[in-house]
Amino acid sequence: MKDLIELLSARERKFLQIILLAFCLALLFSVFVFSWEKNRVKHLATQLTSRKVSLEQAKRANEDSQILWHQWTQASRDLEDLKKNWLYQGNGPERQMRLDLEKIISQAGIDHSPLQYSYQEVGKGAIKKVSFSFRFSGSYLAFRDLVARFETFPRFLFLEKVDFQGMAEKGKNLELKLTVAGFYVD
């Protein structure tokens, strides 16, 4: 190969050196450009991965917010159903509560003292509470029947308090003071 180079004239050798230098510079430039592109591709790949993670987090957050929205919508519907079907409404609901309470007591077939009632506000909302108190004298089975009727009644009337007063006739009859609470929307 050395012999071939010696056959070339000085001008041809100079030309070959310039071409070789240009080739080396082009090779060096290519290596630099390709390594820069490789680093850029790696950087873009990491950005893409982080954006995919962010997208997944956003999707999860969106799903969570949709679930939360559905739960609040359902809670709103439940609250409206509660107000419409379970709570007493209108002016003078204590009269309807008293009638319902007397209906439950008469269906249970028990004797009771006259009803005494008091009013209370429940929190800051429009829901109010009326408590009815009366004395009950009867057997345990009659009391159990009365409790079952309160549990199955389609309005909010709760047996709020049971005060044991004593027993009469050798343990056959219970003497109780009962407090029943009813709720209404003002």
Secondary structure, DSSP 8 states (H G I E B T S, - for coil): -HHHHHHS-HHHHHHHHHHHHHHHHHHHHHHHHHHHHHHHHHHHHHHHHHHHHHHHHHHHHHHHHHHHHHHHHHHHHHHHHIIIIISEESS-HHHHHHHHHHHHHHHHT-EE---EEEEEE-TTSSEEEEEEEEEEEE-HHHHHHHHHHHHH-SS-EEEEEEEEEEEETTTTEEEEEEEEEEEEE-
